[in-house]
């Protein structure tokens, strides 16, 4: 069976870097998703402002 020293080396050189890499990938994806949500919110806000301006312009032309 695997002795204690070999098991510790396996964990320190294989498992720990793999866990760190997976954590980094997850963290990067969360950050990317947050940036996308912020960008979409800004675009949505601009569209809302454009719609309001268009409504005001149409109302003023009808008067």
PyMOL Python script that loads the backbone (N, CA, C, O; Angstrom):
from pymol import cmd

cmd.read_pdbstr("""\
ATOM      1  N   UNK A   1       0.825  -1.185   0.000  1.00  0.00           N
ATOM      2  CA  UNK A   1       0.000   0.000   0.000  1.00  0.00           C
ATOM      3  C   UNK A   1       0.878   1.262   0.000  1.00  0.00           C
ATOM      4  O   UNK A   1       2.096   1.169   0.157  1.00  0.00           O
ATOM      5  N   UNK A   2       0.257   2.445  -0.177  1.00  0.00           N
ATOM      6  CA  UNK A   2       1.005   3.703  -0.226  1.00  0.00           C
ATOM      7  C   UNK A   2       1.491   4.062   1.172  1.00  0.00           C
ATOM      8  O   UNK A   2       0.727   4.044   2.137  1.00  0.00           O
ATOM      9  N   UNK A   3       2.774   4.388   1.262  1.00  0.00           N
ATOM     10  CA  UNK A   3       3.271   4.790   2.578  1.00  0.00           C
ATOM     11  C   UNK A   3       2.933   6.260   2.835  1.00  0.00           C
ATOM     12  O   UNK A   3       2.500   6.977   1.933  1.00  0.00           O
ATOM     13  N   UNK A   4       3.137   6.687   4.061  1.00  0.00           N
ATOM     14  CA  UNK A   4       2.730   8.027   4.507  1.00  0.00           C
ATOM     15  C   UNK A   4       3.420   9.145   3.724  1.00  0.00           C
ATOM     16  O   UNK A   4       2.765  10.112   3.334  1.00  0.00           O
ATOM     17  N   UNK A   5       4.718   9.031   3.490  1.00  0.00           N
ATOM     18  CA  UNK A   5       5.479  10.075   2.805  1.00  0.00           C
ATOM     19  C   UNK A   5       5.000  10.242   1.355  1.00  0.00           C
ATOM     20  O   UNK A   5       4.842  11.365   0.876  1.00  0.00           O
ATOM     21  N   UNK A   6       4.776   9.134   0.671  1.00  0.00           N
ATOM     22  CA  UNK A   6       4.297   9.189  -0.706  1.00  0.00           C
ATOM     23  C   UNK A   6       2.903   9.810  -0.775  1.00  0.00           C
ATOM     24  O   UNK A   6       2.602  10.567  -1.698  1.00  0.00           O
ATOM     25  N   UNK A   7       2.069   9.497   0.184  1.00  0.00           N
ATOM     26  CA  UNK A   7       0.722  10.062   0.240  1.00  0.00           C
ATOM     27  C   UNK A   7       0.781  11.580   0.445  1.00  0.00           C
ATOM     28  O   UNK A   7       0.030  12.317  -0.194  1.00  0.00           O
ATOM     29  N   UNK A   8       1.655  12.046   1.318  1.00  0.00           N
ATOM     30  CA  UNK A   8       1.808  13.483   1.550  1.00  0.00           C
ATOM     31  C   UNK A   8       2.316  14.185   0.292  1.00  0.00           C
ATOM     32  O   UNK A   8       1.869  15.286  -0.029  1.00  0.00           O
ATOM     33  N   UNK A   9       3.247  13.552  -0.418  1.00  0.00           N
ATOM     34  CA  UNK A   9       3.758  14.136  -1.657  1.00  0.00           C
ATOM     35  C   UNK A   9       2.660  14.206  -2.713  1.00  0.00           C
ATOM     36  O   UNK A   9       2.556  15.188  -3.448  1.00  0.00           O
ATOM     37  N   UNK A  10       1.850  13.165  -2.784  1.00  0.00           N
ATOM     38  CA  UNK A  10       0.745  13.143  -3.736  1.00  0.00           C
ATOM     39  C   UNK A  10      -0.208  14.300  -3.475  1.00  0.00           C
ATOM     40  O   UNK A  10      -0.634  14.984  -4.405  1.00  0.00           O
ATOM     41  N   UNK A  11      -0.534  14.512  -2.229  1.00  0.00           N
ATOM     42  CA  UNK A  11      -1.440  15.608  -1.885  1.00  0.00           C
ATOM     43  C   UNK A  11      -0.800  16.958  -2.178  1.00  0.00           C
ATOM     44  O   UNK A  11      -1.445  17.836  -2.752  1.00  0.00           O
ATOM     45  N   UNK A  12       0.465  17.136  -1.792  1.00  0.00           N
ATOM     46  CA  UNK A  12       1.079  18.452  -1.946  1.00  0.00           C
ATOM     47  C   UNK A  12       1.401  18.795  -3.398  1.00  0.00           C
ATOM     48  O   UNK A  12       1.392  19.973  -3.756  1.00  0.00           O
ATOM     49  N   UNK A  13       1.684  17.810  -4.243  1.00  0.00           N
ATOM     50  CA  UNK A  13       2.067  18.107  -5.626  1.00  0.00           C
ATOM     51  C   UNK A  13       0.953  17.898  -6.647  1.00  0.00           C
ATOM     52  O   UNK A  13       1.059  18.381  -7.775  1.00  0.00           O
ATOM     53  N   UNK A  14      -0.097  17.200  -6.281  1.00  0.00           N
ATOM     54  CA  UNK A  14      -1.172  16.937  -7.246  1.00  0.00           C
ATOM     55  C   UNK A  14      -2.501  17.523  -6.784  1.00  0.00           C
ATOM     56  O   UNK A  14      -3.106  18.330  -7.490  1.00  0.00           O
ATOM     57  N   UNK A  15      -2.946  17.127  -5.623  1.00  0.00           N
ATOM     58  CA  UNK A  15      -4.287  17.501  -5.175  1.00  0.00           C
ATOM     59  C   UNK A  15      -4.374  18.991  -4.837  1.00  0.00           C
ATOM     60  O   UNK A  15      -5.308  19.666  -5.269  1.00  0.00           O
ATOM     61  N   UNK A  16      -3.413  19.507  -4.072  1.00  0.00           N
ATOM     62  CA  UNK A  16      -3.473  20.918  -3.666  1.00  0.00           C
ATOM     63  C   UNK A  16      -3.428  21.873  -4.865  1.00  0.00           C
ATOM     64  O   UNK A  16      -4.245  22.792  -4.919  1.00  0.00           O
ATOM     65  N   UNK A  17      -2.511  21.700  -5.832  1.00  0.00           N
ATOM     66  CA  UNK A  17      -2.541  22.594  -7.003  1.00  0.00           C
ATOM     67  C   UNK A  17      -3.824  22.464  -7.823  1.00  0.00           C
ATOM     68  O   UNK A  17      -4.317  23.449  -8.374  1.00  0.00           O
ATOM     69  N   UNK A  18      -4.358  21.254  -7.902  1.00  0.00           N
ATOM     70  CA  UNK A  18      -5.600  21.052  -8.638  1.00  0.00           C
ATOM     71  C   UNK A  18      -6.753  21.795  -7.968  1.00  0.00           C
ATOM     72  O   UNK A  18      -7.557  22.436  -8.645  1.00  0.00           O
ATOM     73  N   UNK A  19      -6.837  21.712  -6.658  1.00  0.00           N
ATOM     74  CA  UNK A  19      -7.884  22.424  -5.923  1.00  0.00           C
ATOM     75  C   UNK A  19      -7.710  23.932  -6.092  1.00  0.00           C
ATOM     76  O   UNK A  19      -8.692  24.652  -6.275  1.00  0.00           O
ATOM     77  N   UNK A  20      -6.474  24.413  -6.031  1.00  0.00           N
ATOM     78  CA  UNK A  20      -6.216  25.845  -6.210  1.00  0.00           C
ATOM     79  C   UNK A  20      -6.611  26.301  -7.616  1.00  0.00           C
ATOM     80  O   UNK A  20      -7.192  27.374  -7.779  1.00  0.00           O
ATOM     81  N   UNK A  21      -6.301  25.498  -8.622  1.00  0.00           N
ATOM     82  CA  UNK A  21      -6.646  25.846  -9.997  1.00  0.00           C
ATOM     83  C   UNK A  21      -8.160  25.903 -10.183  1.00  0.00           C
ATOM     84  O   UNK A  21      -8.679  26.835 -10.797  1.00  0.00           O
ATOM     85  N   UNK A  22      -8.860  24.918  -9.659  1.00  0.00           N
ATOM     86  CA  UNK A  22     -10.321  24.899  -9.775  1.00  0.00           C
ATOM     87  C   UNK A  22     -10.918  26.115  -9.065  1.00  0.00           C
ATOM     88  O   UNK A  22     -11.852  26.735  -9.574  1.00  0.00           O
ATOM     89  N   UNK A  23     -10.385  26.452  -7.900  1.00  0.00           N
ATOM     90  CA  UNK A  23     -10.857  27.637  -7.182  1.00  0.00           C
ATOM     91  C   UNK A  23     -10.647  28.902  -7.985  1.00  0.00           C
ATOM     92  O   UNK A  23     -11.516  29.773  -8.006  1.00  0.00           O
ATOM     93  N   UNK A  24      -9.504  29.019  -8.647  1.00  0.00           N
ATOM     94  CA  UNK A  24      -9.212  30.202  -9.464  1.00  0.00           C
ATOM     95  C   UNK A  24     -10.162  30.287 -10.656  1.00  0.00           C
ATOM     96  O   UNK A  24     -10.653  31.366 -10.985  1.00  0.00           O
ATOM     97  N   UNK A  25     -10.418  29.161 -11.296  1.00  0.00           N
ATOM     98  CA  UNK A  25     -11.334  29.148 -12.441  1.00  0.00           C
ATOM     99  C   UNK A  25     -12.729  29.590 -12.011  1.00  0.00           C
ATOM    100  O   UNK A  25     -13.365  30.399 -12.687  1.00  0.00           O
ATOM    101  N   UNK A  26     -13.198  29.061 -10.891  1.00  0.00           N
ATOM    102  CA  UNK A  26     -14.525  29.432 -10.393  1.00  0.00           C
ATOM    103  C   UNK A  26     -14.566  30.919 -10.054  1.00  0.00           C
ATOM    104  O   UNK A  26     -15.524  31.608 -10.406  1.00  0.00           O
ATOM    105  N   UNK A  27     -13.541  31.416  -9.378  1.00  0.00           N
ATOM    106  CA  UNK A  27     -13.481  32.833  -9.004  1.00  0.00           C
ATOM    107  C   UNK A  27     -13.473  33.725 -10.242  1.00  0.00           C
ATOM    108  O   UNK A  27     -14.158  34.748 -10.269  1.00  0.00           O
ATOM    109  N   UNK A  28     -12.708  33.353 -11.264  1.00  0.00           N
ATOM    110  CA  UNK A  28     -12.656  34.140 -12.500  1.00  0.00           C
ATOM    111  C   UNK A  28     -14.008  34.169 -13.205  1.00  0.00           C
ATOM    112  O   UNK A  28     -14.418  35.208 -13.724  1.00  0.00           O
ATOM    113  N   UNK A  29     -14.692  33.045 -13.225  1.00  0.00           N
ATOM    114  CA  UNK A  29     -16.008  33.009 -13.881  1.00  0.00           C
ATOM    115  C   UNK A  29     -17.024  33.855 -13.132  1.00  0.00           C
ATOM    116  O   UNK A  29     -17.852  34.527 -13.748  1.00  0.00           O
ATOM    117  N   UNK A  30     -16.964  33.825 -11.801  1.00  0.00           N
ATOM    118  CA  UNK A  30     -17.874  34.664 -11.014  1.00  0.00           C
ATOM    119  C   UNK A  30     -17.616  36.133 -11.317  1.00  0.00           C
ATOM    120  O   UNK A  30     -18.559  36.901 -11.507  1.00  0.00           O
ATOM    121  N   UNK A  31     -16.351  36.529 -11.365  1.00  0.00           N
ATOM    122  CA  UNK A  31     -16.018  37.926 -11.673  1.00  0.00           C
ATOM    123  C   UNK A  31     -16.482  38.313 -13.066  1.00  0.00           C
ATOM    124  O   UNK A  31     -17.004  39.409 -13.267  1.00  0.00           O
ATOM    125  N   UNK A  32     -16.295  37.423 -14.023  1.00  0.00           N
ATOM    126  CA  UNK A  32     -16.717  37.711 -15.399  1.00  0.00           C
ATOM    127  C   UNK A  32     -18.235  37.867 -15.462  1.00  0.00           C
ATOM    128  O   UNK A  32     -18.742  38.749 -16.156  1.00  0.00           O
ATOM    129  N   UNK A  33     -18.960  37.014 -14.737  1.00  0.00           N
ATOM    130  CA  UNK A  33     -20.418  37.113 -14.717  1.00  0.00           C
ATOM    131  C   UNK A  33     -20.873  38.420 -14.078  1.00  0.00           C
ATOM    132  O   UNK A  33     -21.821  39.047 -14.549  1.00  0.00           O
ATOM    133  N   UNK A  34     -20.195  38.832 -12.999  1.00  0.00           N
ATOM    134  CA  UNK A  34     -20.550  40.100 -12.354  1.00  0.00           C
ATOM    135  C   UNK A  34     -20.334  41.267 -13.306  1.00  0.00           C
ATOM    136  O   UNK A  34     -21.159  42.179 -13.363  1.00  0.00           O
ATOM    137  N   UNK A  35     -19.236  41.251 -14.054  1.00  0.00           N
ATOM    138  CA  UNK A  35     -18.964  42.329 -15.005  1.00  0.00           C
ATOM    139  C   UNK A  35     -20.013  42.354 -16.116  1.00  0.00           C
ATOM    140  O   UNK A  35     -20.416  43.425 -16.569  1.00  0.00           O
ATOM    141  N   UNK A  36     -20.452  41.181 -16.549  1.00  0.00           N
ATOM    142  CA  UNK A  36     -21.482  41.106 -17.585  1.00  0.00           C
ATOM    143  C   UNK A  36     -22.798  41.666 -17.073  1.00  0.00           C
ATOM    144  O   UNK A  36     -23.484  42.398 -17.787  1.00  0.00           O
ATOM    145  N   UNK A  37     -23.152  41.326 -15.842  1.00  0.00           N
ATOM    146  CA  UNK A  37     -24.397  41.831 -15.258  1.00  0.00           C
ATOM    147  C   UNK A  37     -24.347  43.348 -15.132  1.00  0.00           C
ATOM    148  O   UNK A  37     -25.333  44.027 -15.418  1.00  0.00           O
ATOM    149  N   UNK A  38     -23.210  43.882 -14.707  1.00  0.00           N
ATOM    150  CA  UNK A  38     -23.070  45.335 -14.584  1.00  0.00           C
ATOM    151  C   UNK A  38     -23.199  46.001 -15.956  1.00  0.00           C
ATOM    152  O   UNK A  38     -23.874  47.021 -16.090  1.00  0.00           O
ATOM    153  N   UNK A  39     -22.558  45.430 -16.962  1.00  0.00           N
ATOM    154  CA  UNK A  39     -22.635  45.996 -18.314  1.00  0.00           C
ATOM    155  C   UNK A  39     -24.067  45.955 -18.843  1.00  0.00           C
ATOM    156  O   UNK A  39     -24.529  46.915 -19.459  1.00  0.00           O
ATOM    157  N   UNK A  40     -24.765  44.856 -18.607  1.00  0.00           N
ATOM    158  CA  UNK A  40     -26.152  44.757 -19.065  1.00  0.00           C
ATOM    159  C   UNK A  40     -27.052  45.747 -18.333  1.00  0.00           C
ATOM    160  O   UNK A  40     -27.984  46.292 -18.924  1.00  0.00           O
ATOM    161  N   UNK A  41     -26.783  45.980 -17.068  1.00  0.00           N
ATOM    162  CA  UNK A  41     -27.568  46.955 -16.311  1.00  0.00           C
ATOM    163  C   UNK A  41     -27.365  48.355 -16.876  1.00  0.00           C
ATOM    164  O   UNK A  41     -28.316  49.130 -16.977  1.00  0.00           O
ATOM    165  N   UNK A  42     -26.141  48.676 -17.240  1.00  0.00           N
ATOM    166  CA  UNK A  42     -25.858  49.993 -17.823  1.00  0.00           C
ATOM    167  C   UNK A  42     -26.574  50.146 -19.161  1.00  0.00           C
ATOM    168  O   UNK A  42     -27.165  51.190 -19.437  1.00  0.00           O
ATOM    169  N   UNK A  43     -26.521  49.112 -19.986  1.00  0.00           N
ATOM    170  CA  UNK A  43     -27.199  49.161 -21.289  1.00  0.00           C
ATOM    171  C   UNK A  43     -28.705  49.290 -21.095  1.00  0.00           C
ATOM    172  O   UNK A  43     -29.354  50.072 -21.790  1.00  0.00           O
ATOM    173  N   UNK A  44     -29.262  48.536 -20.162  1.00  0.00           N
ATOM    174  CA  UNK A  44     -30.693  48.623 -19.887  1.00  0.00           C
ATOM    175  C   UNK A  44     -31.103  49.999 -19.399  1.00  0.00           C
ATOM    176  O   UNK A  44     -32.163  50.508 -19.765  1.00  0.00           O
ATOM    177  N   UNK A  45     -30.261  50.598 -18.572  1.00  0.00           N
ATOM    178  CA  UNK A  45     -30.538  51.945 -18.069  1.00  0.00           C
ATOM    179  C   UNK A  45     -30.533  52.955 -19.213  1.00  0.00           C
ATOM    180  O   UNK A  45     -31.383  53.843 -19.267  1.00  0.00           O
ATOM    181  N   UNK A  46     -29.582  52.817 -20.119  1.00  0.00           N
ATOM    182  CA  UNK A  46     -29.516  53.725 -21.275  1.00  0.00           C
ATOM    183  C   UNK A  46     -30.741  53.565 -22.163  1.00  0.00           C
ATOM    184  O   UNK A  46     -31.283  54.549 -22.667  1.00  0.00           O
ATOM    185  N   UNK A  47     -31.179  52.314 -22.356  1.00  0.00           N
ATOM    186  CA  UNK A  47     -32.364  52.072 -23.186  1.00  0.00           C
ATOM    187  C   UNK A  47     -33.598  52.699 -22.553  1.00  0.00           C
ATOM    188  O   UNK A  47     -34.444  53.258 -23.251  1.00  0.00           O
ATOM    189  N   UNK A  48     -33.699  52.604 -21.231  1.00  0.00           N
ATOM    190  CA  UNK A  48     -34.832  53.198 -20.532  1.00  0.00           C
ATOM    191  C   UNK A  48     -34.828  54.712 -20.701  1.00  0.00           C
ATOM    192  O   UNK A  48     -35.871  55.316 -20.947  1.00  0.00           O
ATOM    193  N   UNK A  49     -33.654  55.322 -20.568  1.00  0.00           N
ATOM    194  CA  UNK A  49     -33.554  56.773 -20.757  1.00  0.00           C
ATOM    195  C   UNK A  49     -33.921  57.170 -22.182  1.00  0.00           C
ATOM    196  O   UNK A  49     -34.595  58.179 -22.391  1.00  0.00           O
ATOM    197  N   UNK A  50     -33.483  56.385 -23.164  1.00  0.00           N
ATOM    198  CA  UNK A  50     -33.814  56.679 -24.565  1.00  0.00           C
ATOM    199  C   UNK A  50     -35.314  56.581 -24.802  1.00  0.00           C
ATOM    200  O   UNK A  50     -35.891  57.411 -25.505  1.00  0.00           O
ATOM    201  N   UNK A  51     -35.946  55.572 -24.219  1.00  0.00           N
ATOM    202  CA  UNK A  51     -37.392  55.421 -24.375  1.00  0.00           C
ATOM    203  C   UNK A  51     -38.135  56.601 -23.762  1.00  0.00           C
ATOM    204  O   UNK A  51     -39.091  57.111 -24.347  1.00  0.00           O
ATOM    205  N   UNK A  52     -37.692  57.036 -22.580  1.00  0.00           N
ATOM    206  CA  UNK A  52     -38.340  58.182 -21.939  1.00  0.00           C
ATOM    207  C   UNK A  52     -38.190  59.443 -22.781  1.00  0.00           C
ATOM    208  O   UNK A  52     -39.143  60.209 -22.930  1.00  0.00           O
ATOM    209  N   UNK A  53     -37.006  59.660 -23.329  1.00  0.00           N
ATOM    210  CA  UNK A  53     -36.784  60.835 -24.180  1.00  0.00           C
ATOM    211  C   UNK A  53     -37.644  60.761 -25.439  1.00  0.00           C
ATOM    212  O   UNK A  53     -38.182  61.773 -25.889  1.00  0.00           O
ATOM    213  N   UNK A  54     -37.771  59.565 -26.005  1.00  0.00           N
ATOM    214  CA  UNK A  54     -38.599  59.392 -27.197  1.00  0.00           C
ATOM    215  C   UNK A  54     -40.061  59.679 -26.882  1.00  0.00           C
ATOM    216  O   UNK A  54     -40.743  60.338 -27.667  1.00  0.00           O
ATOM    217  N   UNK A  55     -40.547  59.195 -25.751  1.00  0.00           N
ATOM    218  CA  UNK A  55     -41.934  59.461 -25.360  1.00  0.00           C
ATOM    219  C   UNK A  55     -42.172  60.952 -25.177  1.00  0.00           C
ATOM    220  O   UNK A  55     -43.195  61.482 -25.611  1.00  0.00           O
ATOM    221  N   UNK A  56     -41.221  61.631 -24.532  1.00  0.00           N
ATOM    222  CA  UNK A  56     -41.361  63.070 -24.325  1.00  0.00           C
ATOM    223  C   UNK A  56     -41.359  63.811 -25.659  1.00  0.00           C
ATOM    224  O   UNK A  56     -42.125  64.755 -25.849  1.00  0.00           O
ATOM    225  N   UNK A  57     -40.505  63.388 -26.575  1.00  0.00           N
ATOM    226  CA  UNK A  57     -40.444  64.035 -27.887  1.00  0.00           C
ATOM    227  C   UNK A  57     -41.748  63.828 -28.648  1.00  0.00           C
ATOM    228  O   UNK A  57     -42.244  64.753 -29.292  1.00  0.00           O
ATOM    229  N   UNK A  58     -42.305  62.625 -28.579  1.00  0.00           N
ATOM    230  CA  UNK A  58     -43.568  62.359 -29.270  1.00  0.00           C
ATOM    231  C   UNK A  58     -44.708  63.162 -28.658  1.00  0.00           C
ATOM    232  O   UNK A  58     -45.564  63.673 -29.380  1.00  0.00           O
ATOM    233  N   UNK A  59     -44.724  63.277 -27.338  1.00  0.00           N
ATOM    234  CA  UNK A  59     -45.772  64.064 -26.683  1.00  0.00           C
ATOM    235  C   UNK A  59     -45.674  65.534 -27.074  1.00  0.00           C
ATOM    236  O   UNK A  59     -46.691  66.185 -27.314  1.00  0.00           O
ATOM    237  N   UNK A  60     -44.460  66.054 -27.136  1.00  0.00           N
ATOM    238  CA  UNK A  60     -44.300  67.474 -27.479  1.00  0.00           C
ATOM    239  C   UNK A  60     -44.670  67.740 -28.943  1.00  0.00           C
ATOM    240  O   UNK A  60     -45.136  68.833 -29.262  1.00  0.00           O
ATOM    241  N   UNK A  61     -44.474  66.777 -29.826  1.00  0.00           N
ATOM    242  CA  UNK A  61     -44.858  66.954 -31.232  1.00  0.00           C
ATOM    243  C   UNK A  61     -46.366  66.914 -31.398  1.00  0.00           C
ATOM    244  O   UNK A  61     -46.906  67.578 -32.283  1.00  0.00           O
ATOM    245  N   UNK A  62     -47.057  66.146 -30.561  1.00  0.00           N
ATOM    246  CA  UNK A  62     -48.508  66.030 -30.668  1.00  0.00           C
ATOM    247  C   UNK A  62     -49.201  67.282 -30.144  1.00  0.00           C
ATOM    248  O   UNK A  62     -50.369  67.509 -30.461  1.00  0.00           O
ATOM    249  N   UNK A  63     -48.533  68.077 -29.371  1.00  0.00           N
ATOM    250  CA  UNK A  63     -49.168  69.282 -28.807  1.00  0.00           C
ATOM    251  C   UNK A  63     -49.226  70.381 -29.785  1.00  0.00           C
ATOM    252  O   UNK A  63     -49.728  71.460 -29.471  1.00  0.00           O
TER     253      UNK A  63
END
""", "prot")
cmd.dss("prot")
cmd.show_as("cartoon", "prot")
cmd.util.cbc("prot")
cmd.orient("prot")
